[in-house]
Structures are given as structure tokens and as C-alpha cells.
């Protein structure tokens, strides 16, 4: 009999991973700093809305947060592409 582990991800609870905290906590601190300055309040609201959008959980392959999917999209779009033409 074998004991299998479903996932080796470090999780805090059911849906929160450590990488989510690594992204979320500095974003929250930056939002608080930007929001405390009166001239950058709209910029801070735009920033926090983008961060919240990227933290949306989705079901797509094995990636479960939007920022992971966006990272893969940008990695694909901006990678060095080599084209080979043959007759």
C-alpha cells in the first residue's frame, strides 16, 4: 500500500498559499502608503483593484491564481522566438 500526497504546496488554510502572501502583503503596504498621500489616492485605488484582480482564484490547468496565468502569458509573448524557414 502506498501513501500518496496530493500536493506539496505550502498552504495556510484551504485556499491561501505562501506565494499569495508574498505578493499580497507588500501590495497592501504599498497601497496604504500611496493612499495616505492625498495626490496619489486615485492611483492607489487603481493599484489595489489590479492587485485584487490578479488574486482571483481560477481553474485553468494547474495554475490557480490569475497572476500565475498572467505571468505565463507575458512569458510567452516576450520570449525570444526563433523562426526556421525551409523549402
C-alpha positions as CSV (number, residue, x, y, z in Angstrom):
1,X,0.0,0.0,0.0
2,X,1.3,3.4,-1.0
3,X,0.5,6.7,0.6
4,X,0.3,9.5,-2.0
5,X,0.4,13.2,-1.3
6,X,-2.0,15.3,-3.4
7,X,0.2,18.4,-3.4
8,X,3.4,19.6,-1.9
9,X,2.4,23.3,-1.9
10,X,2.8,25.2,1.3
11,X,-0.7,26.3,2.2
12,X,-2.2,28.3,5.0
13,X,-5.7,27.1,5.3
14,X,-7.7,25.9,2.3
15,X,-7.0,28.5,-0.4
16,X,-4.2,30.7,0.7
17,X,-0.6,29.9,-0.3
18,X,2.6,31.4,0.9
19,X,3.3,33.0,-2.5
20,X,-0.1,34.8,-2.2
21,X,1.2,36.3,1.0
22,X,4.5,37.2,-0.6
23,X,2.6,39.2,-3.2
24,X,-0.3,40.4,-1.1
25,X,1.4,41.9,1.9
26,X,3.8,44.2,0.1
27,X,1.0,45.3,-2.2
28,X,-1.2,46.1,0.9
29,X,1.6,48.1,2.4
30,X,2.3,50.0,-0.8
31,X,-1.5,50.7,-1.1
32,X,-1.6,52.1,2.4
33,X,1.5,54.4,1.7
34,X,0.0,55.6,-1.6
35,X,-3.4,56.2,-0.1
36,X,-2.0,58.2,2.7
37,X,-0.6,60.8,0.2
38,X,-3.5,62.9,-1.0
39,X,-2.3,63.4,-4.5
40,X,-2.0,59.7,-5.2
41,X,-5.3,58.4,-3.9
42,X,-6.8,57.6,-7.3
43,X,-3.5,55.8,-8.3
44,X,-3.7,53.7,-5.2
45,X,-7.3,52.7,-5.9
46,X,-6.3,51.6,-9.4
47,X,-3.3,49.7,-8.0
48,X,-5.4,47.8,-5.4
49,X,-8.0,47.0,-8.0
50,X,-5.4,45.5,-10.3
51,X,-3.9,43.5,-7.3
52,X,-7.3,42.2,-6.4
53,X,-7.9,41.2,-10.0
54,X,-4.7,39.2,-10.0
55,X,-5.5,37.4,-6.8
56,X,-8.8,36.0,-8.2
57,X,-8.8,32.2,-7.9
58,X,-9.4,30.5,-11.2
59,X,-9.4,26.9,-12.5
60,X,-7.1,26.7,-15.5
61,X,-4.8,23.8,-15.7
62,X,-2.7,23.6,-12.5
63,X,-2.4,27.3,-12.1
64,X,-4.9,28.6,-9.6
65,X,-4.4,32.3,-9.4
66,X,-4.7,34.9,-12.1
67,X,-1.2,36.3,-11.5
68,X,0.3,33.0,-12.4
69,X,-1.7,32.9,-15.6
70,X,-0.7,36.4,-16.5
71,X,3.0,35.6,-15.8
72,X,2.7,32.7,-18.3
73,X,1.1,34.9,-20.9
74,X,3.8,37.6,-20.6
75,X,6.5,35.0,-20.6
76,X,5.1,33.5,-23.8
77,X,4.6,36.9,-25.5
78,X,8.0,38.3,-24.8
79,X,10.2,35.2,-25.1
80,X,12.9,35.0,-27.7
81,X,11.4,33.3,-30.8
82,X,13.5,31.7,-33.4
83,X,11.9,31.1,-36.8
84,X,13.3,28.5,-39.2
85,X,12.1,28.6,-42.9
86,X,12.6,25.6,-45.1
87,X,11.8,25.0,-48.7
